[in-house]
C-alpha cells in the first residue's frame, strides 16, 4: 500500500504540473478526445440523457458523500469510532484538496457552442472522479476490514464500485464538461487519499494497544501501581 500511495501521488503531481504549464501534446490529446465524444453526444440525445442521469444523479459527488456519511454513522453506531473518524476525515480532506487544486490550477473547462451539459468551478481535477474513487475505495476498505468474510456478495460489490469509478469518469468526458486528464487526475488523487488513509490507520492501530493485549495489560498495571 505504501508503494501504491507513492506512485499515485507522484503521477498525480506530474500530471498536475503538465496541466498547469500547458504541455502541448497533453492539451492536443485532451482536445481530440473531447471533440470526438462531443460530436457523438450531440448526435444521440437519448444516450446523452442517460449519461446525464448517471453523472448528475447516480454518481454525483453528493450521492457518494451520502454513502460515506451513512458508513460513518453505521461505524459509529457499531462502536467502530476510530474507523468512523478515519472515513469522515479522509472524505473531508479529499474535498478540501480537490477544491484547493481547482482554485490553484484554474483550468478552464471545454467550451462548446452547443453544450449538452454544464458544470461549475474549474476543471482540474474532476470532482466527480475523485469523489467516486475516494468513497468507493474507503467503503471497500472498511468492508474488507470488518465484514469481508461475512459478505458473500463481495465480488459483486467490488464490481459495482469499479463500474462506478470508471463510469463516472467516462460520463464527465462524454458530456463535454471535463478533459480526460481532469478525470485521470481525479482518479490518481482519490486513490492516493485512500492509500494514505489506510497506511495512517494501520499505523494508529499499531500505536494504540488493543484491549486484552499484553501491552494494554502492562499499561494498566503501571497505571494501577501509581495509585
Secondary structure, 3 states (H helix, E strand, C coil): CHHHHHHHHHHHHHHHHHHHHCCHHHHHHHHHHHHHHHHHHHHCHHHHHHHHHHHHHHCCHHHHHHHHHHHHHHHHHCCCHHHHHHHHHHHHHHHHHHHHHHHHHCCCCCCCCCCCCCCCCCCCCCHHHHHHHHHHHHHHHHHHHHCCCCCCCHHHHHHHHHHHHHHHHHHHHHCCCCCHHHHHHHHHHHHHHHHHHHHHHHHHHHHCCCCCCHHHHHHHHHHHHCC
